[in-house]
Amino acid sequence: MSAAEGTGWPEGVPPVGALVRDTRKNCDAVVMAAIGTYVQLRPVKGGTEWDAKPKDIRALTAREELSARMSVRNTAMQLRVGGQ
């Protein structure tokens, strides 16, 4: 999905596990749940969840998703190496 397509999910709600960008916080996140009129998001690298309105989130572009996944992987590798 390209950035131009925006939030093309049914009823404006992405599926659980989708990688999205909260445009208000300018933060990449994972969709944890959709409750009422809000979507619960968690930072890609983990942390405290927050609520966002569906209109304020969009799918990551392929490039953004790759970057987010690599960031998570690099963090995990650093923890593994540093923990030995």
PDB file of N, CA, C and O in Angstrom:
ATOM      1  N   MET A   1       0.848  -1.181   0.000  1.00  0.00           N
ATOM      2  CA  MET A   1       0.000   0.000   0.000  1.00  0.00           C
ATOM      3  C   MET A   1       0.886   1.235   0.000  1.00  0.00           C
ATOM      4  O   MET A   1       1.817   1.327   0.800  1.00  0.00           O
ATOM      5  N   SER A   2       0.620   2.152  -0.855  1.00  0.00           N
ATOM      6  CA  SER A   2       1.420   3.374  -0.902  1.00  0.00           C
ATOM      7  C   SER A   2       0.873   4.400   0.075  1.00  0.00           C
ATOM      8  O   SER A   2      -0.267   4.302   0.530  1.00  0.00           O
ATOM      9  N   ALA A   3       1.695   5.374   0.386  1.00  0.00           N
ATOM     10  CA  ALA A   3       1.274   6.418   1.318  1.00  0.00           C
ATOM     11  C   ALA A   3       0.075   7.179   0.774  1.00  0.00           C
ATOM     12  O   ALA A   3      -0.744   7.681   1.544  1.00  0.00           O
ATOM     13  N   ALA A   4      -0.032   7.266  -0.532  1.00  0.00           N
ATOM     14  CA  ALA A   4      -1.136   8.004  -1.138  1.00  0.00           C
ATOM     15  C   ALA A   4      -2.475   7.314  -0.911  1.00  0.00           C
ATOM     16  O   ALA A   4      -3.526   7.952  -0.962  1.00  0.00           O
ATOM     17  N   GLU A   5      -2.433   6.010  -0.661  1.00  0.00           N
ATOM     18  CA  GLU A   5      -3.683   5.290  -0.448  1.00  0.00           C
ATOM     19  C   GLU A   5      -4.266   5.552   0.932  1.00  0.00           C
ATOM     20  O   GLU A   5      -5.456   5.331   1.156  1.00  0.00           O
ATOM     21  N   GLY A   6      -3.432   6.022   1.862  1.00  0.00           N
ATOM     22  CA  GLY A   6      -3.930   6.379   3.182  1.00  0.00           C
ATOM     23  C   GLY A   6      -4.481   5.191   3.946  1.00  0.00           C
ATOM     24  O   GLY A   6      -3.970   4.076   3.842  1.00  0.00           O
ATOM     25  N   THR A   7      -5.528   5.442   4.712  1.00  0.00           N
ATOM     26  CA  THR A   7      -6.104   4.394   5.548  1.00  0.00           C
ATOM     27  C   THR A   7      -7.192   3.666   4.774  1.00  0.00           C
ATOM     28  O   THR A   7      -8.377   3.921   4.988  1.00  0.00           O
ATOM     29  N   GLY A   8      -6.811   2.774   3.890  1.00  0.00           N
ATOM     30  CA  GLY A   8      -7.761   2.060   3.056  1.00  0.00           C
ATOM     31  C   GLY A   8      -8.322   0.809   3.693  1.00  0.00           C
ATOM     32  O   GLY A   8      -8.764  -0.094   2.983  1.00  0.00           O
ATOM     33  N   TRP A   9      -8.316   0.729   5.005  1.00  0.00           N
ATOM     34  CA  TRP A   9      -8.837  -0.450   5.677  1.00  0.00           C
ATOM     35  C   TRP A   9     -10.358  -0.379   5.782  1.00  0.00           C
ATOM     36  O   TRP A   9     -10.933   0.709   5.771  1.00  0.00           O
ATOM     37  N   PRO A  10     -11.009  -1.538   5.883  1.00  0.00           N
ATOM     38  CA  PRO A  10     -12.464  -1.523   6.057  1.00  0.00           C
ATOM     39  C   PRO A  10     -12.849  -0.690   7.273  1.00  0.00           C
ATOM     40  O   PRO A  10     -12.263  -0.841   8.345  1.00  0.00           O
ATOM     41  N   GLU A  11     -13.807   0.166   7.112  1.00  0.00           N
ATOM     42  CA  GLU A  11     -14.324   1.027   8.184  1.00  0.00           C
ATOM     43  C   GLU A  11     -13.229   1.871   8.825  1.00  0.00           C
ATOM     44  O   GLU A  11     -13.389   2.335   9.954  1.00  0.00           O
ATOM     45  N   GLY A  12     -12.101   2.080   8.109  1.00  0.00           N
ATOM     46  CA  GLY A  12     -11.039   2.926   8.626  1.00  0.00           C
ATOM     47  C   GLY A  12     -10.201   2.302   9.723  1.00  0.00           C
ATOM     48  O   GLY A  12      -9.426   3.011  10.365  1.00  0.00           O
ATOM     49  N   VAL A  13     -10.324   0.998   9.968  1.00  0.00           N
ATOM     50  CA  VAL A  13      -9.603   0.359  11.060  1.00  0.00           C
ATOM     51  C   VAL A  13      -8.642  -0.698  10.505  1.00  0.00           C
ATOM     52  O   VAL A  13      -9.073  -1.631   9.827  1.00  0.00           O
ATOM     53  N   PRO A  14      -7.354  -0.557  10.787  1.00  0.00           N
ATOM     54  CA  PRO A  14      -6.390  -1.558  10.316  1.00  0.00           C
ATOM     55  C   PRO A  14      -6.478  -2.835  11.136  1.00  0.00           C
ATOM     56  O   PRO A  14      -6.949  -2.801  12.273  1.00  0.00           O
ATOM     57  N   PRO A  15      -6.035  -3.962  10.588  1.00  0.00           N
ATOM     58  CA  PRO A  15      -6.066  -5.215  11.340  1.00  0.00           C
ATOM     59  C   PRO A  15      -5.023  -5.238  12.456  1.00  0.00           C
ATOM     60  O   PRO A  15      -4.001  -4.556  12.377  1.00  0.00           O
ATOM     61  N   VAL A  16      -5.287  -6.016  13.479  1.00  0.00           N
ATOM     62  CA  VAL A  16      -4.333  -6.193  14.574  1.00  0.00           C
ATOM     63  C   VAL A  16      -3.022  -6.726  13.990  1.00  0.00           C
ATOM     64  O   VAL A  16      -3.028  -7.637  13.162  1.00  0.00           O
ATOM     65  N   GLY A  17      -1.914  -6.156  14.424  1.00  0.00           N
ATOM     66  CA  GLY A  17      -0.599  -6.556  13.941  1.00  0.00           C
ATOM     67  C   GLY A  17      -0.076  -5.712  12.797  1.00  0.00           C
ATOM     68  O   GLY A  17       1.096  -5.818  12.438  1.00  0.00           O
ATOM     69  N   ALA A  18      -0.926  -4.872  12.215  1.00  0.00           N
ATOM     70  CA  ALA A  18      -0.500  -4.021  11.101  1.00  0.00           C
ATOM     71  C   ALA A  18       0.490  -2.963  11.597  1.00  0.00           C
ATOM     72  O   ALA A  18       0.367  -2.450  12.709  1.00  0.00           O
ATOM     73  N   LEU A  19       1.459  -2.655  10.760  1.00  0.00           N
ATOM     74  CA  LEU A  19       2.389  -1.567  11.061  1.00  0.00           C
ATOM     75  C   LEU A  19       1.811  -0.281  10.477  1.00  0.00           C
ATOM     76  O   LEU A  19       1.439  -0.227   9.304  1.00  0.00           O
ATOM     77  N   VAL A  20       1.742   0.744  11.307  1.00  0.00           N
ATOM     78  CA  VAL A  20       1.131   2.010  10.906  1.00  0.00           C
ATOM     79  C   VAL A  20       1.982   3.178  11.389  1.00  0.00           C
ATOM     80  O   VAL A  20       2.908   3.007  12.182  1.00  0.00           O
ATOM     81  N   ARG A  21       1.652   4.360  10.899  1.00  0.00           N
ATOM     82  CA  ARG A  21       2.264   5.599  11.372  1.00  0.00           C
ATOM     83  C   ARG A  21       1.167   6.435  12.007  1.00  0.00           C
ATOM     84  O   ARG A  21       0.148   6.724  11.380  1.00  0.00           O
ATOM     85  N   ASP A  22       1.385   6.822  13.262  1.00  0.00           N
ATOM     86  CA  ASP A  22       0.501   7.772  13.925  1.00  0.00           C
ATOM     87  C   ASP A  22       0.969   9.143  13.463  1.00  0.00           C
ATOM     88  O   ASP A  22       2.035   9.609  13.864  1.00  0.00           O
ATOM     89  N   THR A  23       0.177   9.783  12.626  1.00  0.00           N
ATOM     90  CA  THR A  23       0.599  11.056  12.036  1.00  0.00           C
ATOM     91  C   THR A  23       0.606  12.199  13.046  1.00  0.00           C
ATOM     92  O   THR A  23       1.304  13.193  12.845  1.00  0.00           O
ATOM     93  N   ARG A  24      -0.150  12.075  14.113  1.00  0.00           N
ATOM     94  CA  ARG A  24      -0.134  13.130  15.140  1.00  0.00           C
ATOM     95  C   ARG A  24       1.155  13.091  15.940  1.00  0.00           C
ATOM     96  O   ARG A  24       1.715  14.134  16.279  1.00  0.00           O
ATOM     97  N   LYS A  25       1.637  11.857  16.250  1.00  0.00           N
ATOM     98  CA  LYS A  25       2.871  11.702  17.028  1.00  0.00           C
ATOM     99  C   LYS A  25       4.091  11.518  16.131  1.00  0.00           C
ATOM    100  O   LYS A  25       5.225  11.547  16.608  1.00  0.00           O
ATOM    101  N   ASN A  26       3.859  11.329  14.827  1.00  0.00           N
ATOM    102  CA  ASN A  26       4.930  11.026  13.873  1.00  0.00           C
ATOM    103  C   ASN A  26       5.744   9.835  14.366  1.00  0.00           C
ATOM    104  O   ASN A  26       6.972   9.881  14.440  1.00  0.00           O
ATOM    105  N   CYS A  27       5.014   8.757  14.705  1.00  0.00           N
ATOM    106  CA  CYS A  27       5.626   7.587  15.317  1.00  0.00           C
ATOM    107  C   CYS A  27       5.101   6.321  14.640  1.00  0.00           C
ATOM    108  O   CYS A  27       3.902   6.192  14.397  1.00  0.00           O
ATOM    109  N   ASP A  28       6.013   5.384  14.335  1.00  0.00           N
ATOM    110  CA  ASP A  28       5.611   4.092  13.788  1.00  0.00           C
ATOM    111  C   ASP A  28       5.148   3.201  14.925  1.00  0.00           C
ATOM    112  O   ASP A  28       5.706   3.233  16.022  1.00  0.00           O
ATOM    113  N   ALA A  29       4.113   2.398  14.650  1.00  0.00           N
ATOM    114  CA  ALA A  29       3.524   1.591  15.708  1.00  0.00           C
ATOM    115  C   ALA A  29       2.893   0.321  15.142  1.00  0.00           C
ATOM    116  O   ALA A  29       2.705   0.173  13.935  1.00  0.00           O
ATOM    117  N   VAL A  30       2.575  -0.588  16.064  1.00  0.00           N
ATOM    118  CA  VAL A  30       1.869  -1.825  15.745  1.00  0.00           C
ATOM    119  C   VAL A  30       0.452  -1.696  16.292  1.00  0.00           C
ATOM    120  O   VAL A  30       0.257  -1.250  17.423  1.00  0.00           O
ATOM    121  N   VAL A  31      -0.525  -2.084  15.499  1.00  0.00           N
ATOM    122  CA  VAL A  31      -1.916  -2.059  15.954  1.00  0.00           C
ATOM    123  C   VAL A  31      -2.125  -3.211  16.928  1.00  0.00           C
ATOM    124  O   VAL A  31      -1.869  -4.368  16.595  1.00  0.00           O
ATOM    125  N   MET A  32      -2.592  -2.891  18.131  1.00  0.00           N
ATOM    126  CA  MET A  32      -2.824  -3.898  19.164  1.00  0.00           C
ATOM    127  C   MET A  32      -4.305  -4.256  19.286  1.00  0.00           C
ATOM    128  O   MET A  32      -4.644  -5.398  19.598  1.00  0.00           O
ATOM    129  N   ALA A  33      -5.184  -3.287  19.042  1.00  0.00           N
ATOM    130  CA  ALA A  33      -6.624  -3.526  19.163  1.00  0.00           C
ATOM    131  C   ALA A  33      -7.372  -2.323  18.612  1.00  0.00           C
ATOM    132  O   ALA A  33      -6.818  -1.235  18.454  1.00  0.00           O
ATOM    133  N   ALA A  34      -8.640  -2.553  18.328  1.00  0.00           N
ATOM    134  CA  ALA A  34      -9.545  -1.460  17.964  1.00  0.00           C
ATOM    135  C   ALA A  34     -10.694  -1.515  18.956  1.00  0.00           C
ATOM    136  O   ALA A  34     -11.434  -2.496  19.012  1.00  0.00           O
ATOM    137  N   ILE A  35     -10.834  -0.454  19.736  1.00  0.00           N
ATOM    138  CA  ILE A  35     -11.850  -0.415  20.772  1.00  0.00           C
ATOM    139  C   ILE A  35     -12.666   0.848  20.597  1.00  0.00           C
ATOM    140  O   ILE A  35     -12.138   1.958  20.665  1.00  0.00           O
ATOM    141  N   GLY A  36     -13.957   0.672  20.372  1.00  0.00           N
ATOM    142  CA  GLY A  36     -14.820   1.827  20.174  1.00  0.00           C
ATOM    143  C   GLY A  36     -14.375   2.635  18.977  1.00  0.00           C
ATOM    144  O   GLY A  36     -14.241   2.104  17.874  1.00  0.00           O
ATOM    145  N   THR A  37     -14.150   3.900  19.189  1.00  0.00           N
ATOM    146  CA  THR A  37     -13.746   4.782  18.089  1.00  0.00           C
ATOM    147  C   THR A  37     -12.237   4.999  18.043  1.00  0.00           C
ATOM    148  O   THR A  37     -11.760   5.871  17.317  1.00  0.00           O
ATOM    149  N   TYR A  38     -11.489   4.223  18.804  1.00  0.00           N
ATOM    150  CA  TYR A  38     -10.038   4.373  18.847  1.00  0.00           C
ATOM    151  C   TYR A  38      -9.319   3.088  18.465  1.00  0.00           C
ATOM    152  O   TYR A  38      -9.870   1.991  18.557  1.00  0.00           O
ATOM    153  N   VAL A  39      -8.078   3.256  18.036  1.00  0.00           N
ATOM    154  CA  VAL A  39      -7.192   2.134  17.744  1.00  0.00           C
ATOM    155  C   VAL A  39      -6.064   2.205  18.761  1.00  0.00           C
ATOM    156  O   VAL A  39      -5.462   3.261  18.953  1.00  0.00           O
ATOM    157  N   GLN A  40      -5.776   1.079  19.416  1.00  0.00           N
ATOM    158  CA  GLN A  40      -4.674   1.049  20.367  1.00  0.00           C
ATOM    159  C   GLN A  40      -3.393   0.683  19.639  1.00  0.00           C
ATOM    160  O   GLN A  40      -3.337  -0.307  18.909  1.00  0.00           O
ATOM    161  N   LEU A  41      -2.366   1.494  19.849  1.00  0.00           N
ATOM    162  CA  LEU A  41      -1.083   1.328  19.186  1.00  0.00           C
ATOM    163  C   LEU A  41       0.022   1.135  20.211  1.00  0.00           C
ATOM    164  O   LEU A  41      -0.067   1.621  21.338  1.00  0.00           O
ATOM    165  N   ARG A  42       1.062   0.422  19.808  1.00  0.00           N
ATOM    166  CA  ARG A  42       2.258   0.250  20.635  1.00  0.00           C
ATOM    167  C   ARG A  42       3.466   0.563  19.755  1.00  0.00           C
ATOM    168  O   ARG A  42       3.486   0.184  18.585  1.00  0.00           O
ATOM    169  N   PRO A  43       4.469   1.248  20.297  1.00  0.00           N
ATOM    170  CA  PRO A  43       5.663   1.535  19.499  1.00  0.00           C
ATOM    171  C   PRO A  43       6.251   0.248  18.908  1.00  0.00           C
ATOM    172  O   PRO A  43       6.176  -0.813  19.529  1.00  0.00           O
ATOM    173  N   VAL A  44       6.824   0.341  17.733  1.00  0.00           N
ATOM    174  CA  VAL A  44       7.373  -0.822  17.041  1.00  0.00           C
ATOM    175  C   VAL A  44       8.406  -1.537  17.918  1.00  0.00           C
ATOM    176  O   VAL A  44       8.464  -2.766  17.924  1.00  0.00           O
ATOM    177  N   LYS A  45       9.214  -0.782  18.653  1.00  0.00           N
ATOM    178  CA  LYS A  45      10.245  -1.394  19.495  1.00  0.00           C
ATOM    179  C   LYS A  45       9.735  -1.780  20.881  1.00  0.00           C
ATOM    180  O   LYS A  45      10.519  -2.182  21.740  1.00  0.00           O
ATOM    181  N   GLY A  46       8.434  -1.661  21.102  1.00  0.00           N
ATOM    182  CA  GLY A  46       7.855  -1.990  22.408  1.00  0.00           C
ATOM    183  C   GLY A  46       7.665  -0.740  23.242  1.00  0.00           C
ATOM    184  O   GLY A  46       8.224   0.315  22.943  1.00  0.00           O
ATOM    185  N   GLY A  47       6.880  -0.871  24.277  1.00  0.00           N
ATOM    186  CA  GLY A  47       6.629   0.269  25.147  1.00  0.00           C
ATOM    187  C   GLY A  47       5.157   0.389  25.474  1.00  0.00           C
ATOM    188  O   GLY A  47       4.382  -0.543  25.258  1.00  0.00           O
ATOM    189  N   THR A  48       4.782   1.525  25.987  1.00  0.00           N
ATOM    190  CA  THR A  48       3.427   1.780  26.438  1.00  0.00           C
ATOM    191  C   THR A  48       2.487   2.042  25.271  1.00  0.00           C
ATOM    192  O   THR A  48       2.809   2.790  24.347  1.00  0.00           O
ATOM    193  N   GLU A  49       1.322   1.413  25.332  1.00  0.00           N
ATOM    194  CA  GLU A  49       0.306   1.619  24.294  1.00  0.00           C
ATOM    195  C   GLU A  49      -0.345   2.983  24.453  1.00  0.00           C
ATOM    196  O   GLU A  49      -0.344   3.570  25.535  1.00  0.00           O
ATOM    197  N   TRP A  50      -0.902   3.473  23.348  1.00  0.00           N
ATOM    198  CA  TRP A  50      -1.684   4.698  23.381  1.00  0.00           C
ATOM    199  C   TRP A  50      -2.849   4.556  22.411  1.00  0.00           C
ATOM    200  O   TRP A  50      -2.852   3.682  21.545  1.00  0.00           O
ATOM    201  N   ASP A  51      -3.822   5.418  22.570  1.00  0.00           N
ATOM    202  CA  ASP A  51      -4.999   5.422  21.699  1.00  0.00           C
ATOM    203  C   ASP A  51      -4.830   6.460  20.602  1.00  0.00           C
ATOM    204  O   ASP A  51      -4.299   7.548  20.826  1.00  0.00           O
ATOM    205  N   ALA A  52      -5.292   6.103  19.418  1.00  0.00           N
ATOM    206  CA  ALA A  52      -5.270   7.027  18.289  1.00  0.00           C
ATOM    207  C   ALA A  52      -6.589   6.900  17.534  1.00  0.00           C
ATOM    208  O   ALA A  52      -7.220   5.843  17.530  1.00  0.00           O
ATOM    209  N   LYS A  53      -6.984   7.974  16.909  1.00  0.00           N
ATOM    210  CA  LYS A  53      -8.174   7.933  16.061  1.00  0.00           C
ATOM    211  C   LYS A  53      -7.784   7.355  14.706  1.00  0.00           C
ATOM    212  O   LYS A  53      -6.699   7.650  14.204  1.00  0.00           O
ATOM    213  N   PRO A  54      -8.643   6.539  14.106  1.00  0.00           N
ATOM    214  CA  PRO A  54      -8.320   5.956  12.796  1.00  0.00           C
ATOM    215  C   PRO A  54      -7.931   6.997  11.749  1.00  0.00           C
ATOM    216  O   PRO A  54      -7.113   6.711  10.875  1.00  0.00           O
ATOM    217  N   LYS A  55      -8.505   8.200  11.823  1.00  0.00           N
ATOM    218  CA  LYS A  55      -8.174   9.234  10.835  1.00  0.00           C
ATOM    219  C   LYS A  55      -6.737   9.747  10.985  1.00  0.00           C
ATOM    220  O   LYS A  55      -6.198  10.375  10.074  1.00  0.00           O
ATOM    221  N   ASP A  56      -6.118   9.472  12.148  1.00  0.00           N
ATOM    222  CA  ASP A  56      -4.764   9.950  12.406  1.00  0.00           C
ATOM    223  C   ASP A  56      -3.689   8.903  12.150  1.00  0.00           C
ATOM    224  O   ASP A  56      -2.517   9.132  12.449  1.00  0.00           O
ATOM    225  N   ILE A  57      -4.078   7.755  11.598  1.00  0.00           N
ATOM    226  CA  ILE A  57      -3.076   6.733  11.294  1.00  0.00           C
ATOM    227  C   ILE A  57      -3.142   6.360   9.820  1.00  0.00           C
ATOM    228  O   ILE A  57      -4.168   6.505   9.155  1.00  0.00           O
ATOM    229  N   ARG A  58      -2.005   5.875   9.340  1.00  0.00           N
ATOM    230  CA  ARG A  58      -1.945   5.408   7.963  1.00  0.00           C
ATOM    231  C   ARG A  58      -1.000   4.217   7.909  1.00  0.00           C
ATOM    232  O   ARG A  58      -0.158   4.035   8.788  1.00  0.00           O
ATOM    233  N   ALA A  59      -1.151   3.414   6.870  1.00  0.00           N
ATOM    234  CA  ALA A  59      -0.250   2.283   6.661  1.00  0.00           C
ATOM    235  C   ALA A  59       1.142   2.805   6.344  1.00  0.00           C
ATOM    236  O   ALA A  59       1.297   3.872   5.749  1.00  0.00           O
ATOM    237  N   LEU A  60       2.156   2.041   6.747  1.00  0.00           N
ATOM    238  CA  LEU A  60       3.522   2.400   6.371  1.00  0.00           C
ATOM    239  C   LEU A  60       3.737   2.089   4.899  1.00  0.00           C
ATOM    240  O   LEU A  60       3.159   1.143   4.364  1.00  0.00           O
ATOM    241  N   THR A  61       4.556   2.877   4.260  1.00  0.00           N
ATOM    242  CA  THR A  61       4.971   2.545   2.896  1.00  0.00           C
ATOM    243  C   THR A  61       5.890   1.327   2.990  1.00  0.00           C
ATOM    244  O   THR A  61       6.339   0.979   4.082  1.00  0.00           O
ATOM    245  N   ALA A  62       6.170   0.689   1.884  1.00  0.00           N
ATOM    246  CA  ALA A  62       7.062  -0.471   1.889  1.00  0.00           C
ATOM    247  C   ALA A  62       8.428  -0.089   2.458  1.00  0.00           C
ATOM    248  O   ALA A  62       9.012  -0.848   3.231  1.00  0.00           O
ATOM    249  N   ARG A  63       8.930   1.065   2.085  1.00  0.00           N
ATOM    250  CA  ARG A  63      10.234   1.530   2.579  1.00  0.00           C
ATOM    251  C   ARG A  63      10.190   1.773   4.085  1.00  0.00           C
ATOM    252  O   ARG A  63      11.112   1.383   4.801  1.00  0.00           O
ATOM    253  N   GLU A  64       9.127   2.413   4.571  1.00  0.00           N
ATOM    254  CA  GLU A  64       8.994   2.678   6.000  1.00  0.00           C
ATOM    255  C   GLU A  64       8.874   1.372   6.788  1.00  0.00           C
ATOM    256  O   GLU A  64       9.447   1.235   7.869  1.00  0.00           O
ATOM    257  N   GLU A  65       8.130   0.422   6.238  1.00  0.00           N
ATOM    258  CA  GLU A  65       7.964  -0.864   6.923  1.00  0.00           C
ATOM    259  C   GLU A  65       9.298  -1.605   7.009  1.00  0.00           C
ATOM    260  O   GLU A  65       9.631  -2.160   8.056  1.00  0.00           O
ATOM    261  N   LEU A  66      10.054  -1.616   5.927  1.00  0.00           N
ATOM    262  CA  LEU A  66      11.365  -2.262   5.943  1.00  0.00           C
ATOM    263  C   LEU A  66      12.269  -1.603   6.981  1.00  0.00           C
ATOM    264  O   LEU A  66      12.957  -2.294   7.732  1.00  0.00           O
ATOM    265  N   SER A  67      12.271  -0.293   7.025  1.00  0.00           N
ATOM    266  CA  SER A  67      13.081   0.436   7.988  1.00  0.00           C
ATOM    267  C   SER A  67      12.680   0.094   9.419  1.00  0.00           C
ATOM    268  O   SER A  67      13.541  -0.121  10.272  1.00  0.00           O
ATOM    269  N   ALA A  68      11.374   0.042   9.684  1.00  0.00           N
ATOM    270  CA  ALA A  68      10.886  -0.285  11.027  1.00  0.00           C
ATOM    271  C   ALA A  68      11.285  -1.705  11.417  1.00  0.00           C
ATOM    272  O   ALA A  68      11.731  -1.936  12.541  1.00  0.00           O
ATOM    273  N   ARG A  69      11.128  -2.653  10.501  1.00  0.00           N
ATOM    274  CA  ARG A  69      11.485  -4.043  10.795  1.00  0.00           C
ATOM    275  C   ARG A  69      12.990  -4.196  11.030  1.00  0.00           C
ATOM    276  O   ARG A  69      13.402  -4.949  11.912  1.00  0.00           O
ATOM    277  N   MET A  70      13.808  -3.495  10.254  1.00  0.00           N
ATOM    278  CA  MET A  70      15.254  -3.564  10.441  1.00  0.00           C
ATOM    279  C   MET A  70      15.665  -2.935  11.770  1.00  0.00           C
ATOM    280  O   MET A  70      16.582  -3.424  12.430  1.00  0.00           O
ATOM    281  N   SER A  71      15.004  -1.873  12.161  1.00  0.00           N
ATOM    282  CA  SER A  71      15.296  -1.226  13.429  1.00  0.00           C
ATOM    283  C   SER A  71      15.025  -2.178  14.594  1.00  0.00           C
ATOM    284  O   SER A  71      15.822  -2.275  15.527  1.00  0.00           O
ATOM    285  N   VAL A  72      13.901  -2.872  14.528  1.00  0.00           N
ATOM    286  CA  VAL A  72      13.562  -3.849  15.569  1.00  0.00           C
ATOM    287  C   VAL A  72      14.595  -4.969  15.588  1.00  0.00           C
ATOM    288  O   VAL A  72      15.046  -5.380  16.657  1.00  0.00           O
ATOM    289  N   ARG A  73      14.968  -5.460  14.420  1.00  0.00           N
ATOM    290  CA  ARG A  73      15.942  -6.554  14.333  1.00  0.00           C
ATOM    291  C   ARG A  73      17.309  -6.115  14.865  1.00  0.00           C
ATOM    292  O   ARG A  73      17.965  -6.859  15.595  1.00  0.00           O
ATOM    293  N   ASN A  74      17.733  -4.905  14.496  1.00  0.00           N
ATOM    294  CA  ASN A  74      19.022  -4.404  14.975  1.00  0.00           C
ATOM    295  C   ASN A  74      19.034  -4.246  16.490  1.00  0.00           C
ATOM    296  O   ASN A  74      20.035  -4.550  17.139  1.00  0.00           O
ATOM    297  N   THR A  75      17.932  -3.774  17.055  1.00  0.00           N
ATOM    298  CA  THR A  75      17.830  -3.633  18.507  1.00  0.00           C
ATOM    299  C   THR A  75      17.923  -4.993  19.176  1.00  0.00           C
ATOM    300  O   THR A  75      18.611  -5.143  20.185  1.00  0.00           O
ATOM    301  N   ALA A  76      17.235  -5.987  18.622  1.00  0.00           N
ATOM    302  CA  ALA A  76      17.276  -7.338  19.183  1.00  0.00           C
ATOM    303  C   ALA A  76      18.691  -7.906  19.111  1.00  0.00           C
ATOM    304  O   ALA A  76      19.147  -8.554  20.053  1.00  0.00           O
ATOM    305  N   MET A  77      19.383  -7.670  18.007  1.00  0.00           N
ATOM    306  CA  MET A  77      20.754  -8.167  17.854  1.00  0.00           C
ATOM    307  C   MET A  77      21.694  -7.492  18.866  1.00  0.00           C
ATOM    308  O   MET A  77      22.564  -8.150  19.437  1.00  0.00           O
ATOM    309  N   GLN A  78      21.522  -6.203  19.083  1.00  0.00           N
ATOM    310  CA  GLN A  78      22.355  -5.485  20.040  1.00  0.00           C
ATOM    311  C   GLN A  78      22.133  -6.011  21.452  1.00  0.00           C
ATOM    312  O   GLN A  78      23.081  -6.149  22.225  1.00  0.00           O
ATOM    313  N   LEU A  79      20.891  -6.301  21.785  1.00  0.00           N
ATOM    314  CA  LEU A  79      20.589  -6.846  23.102  1.00  0.00           C
ATOM    315  C   LEU A  79      21.201  -8.231  23.271  1.00  0.00           C
ATOM    316  O   LEU A  79      21.719  -8.562  24.337  1.00  0.00           O
ATOM    317  N   ARG A  80      21.140  -9.035  22.215  1.00  0.00           N
ATOM    318  CA  ARG A  80      21.683 -10.391  22.262  1.00  0.00           C
ATOM    319  C   ARG A  80      23.195 -10.345  22.421  1.00  0.00           C
ATOM    320  O   ARG A  80      23.755 -11.062  23.250  1.00  0.00           O
ATOM    321  N   VAL A  81      23.853  -9.511  21.638  1.00  0.00           N
ATOM    322  CA  VAL A  81      25.316  -9.409  21.704  1.00  0.00           C
ATOM    323  C   VAL A  81      25.749  -8.792  23.023  1.00  0.00           C
ATOM    324  O   VAL A  81      26.706  -9.257  23.643  1.00  0.00           O
ATOM    325  N   GLY A  82      25.057  -7.755  23.451  1.00  0.00           N
ATOM    326  CA  GLY A  82      25.408  -7.080  24.698  1.00  0.00           C
ATOM    327  C   GLY A  82      25.122  -7.931  25.925  1.00  0.00           C
ATOM    328  O   GLY A  82      25.736  -7.733  26.974  1.00  0.00           O
ATOM    329  N   GLY A  83      24.194  -8.878  25.803  1.00  0.00           N
ATOM    330  CA  GLY A  83      23.816  -9.715  26.944  1.00  0.00           C
ATOM    331  C   GLY A  83      24.722 -10.902  27.157  1.00  0.00           C
ATOM    332  O   GLY A  83      24.568 -11.612  28.150  1.00  0.00           O
ATOM    333  N   GLN A  84      25.683 -11.150  26.243  1.00  0.00           N
ATOM    334  CA  GLN A  84      26.572 -12.313  26.379  1.00  0.00           C
ATOM    335  C   GLN A  84      27.734 -12.018  27.272  1.00  0.00           C
ATOM    336  O   GLN A  84      28.578 -12.886  27.494  1.00  0.00           O
TER     337      GLN A  84
END
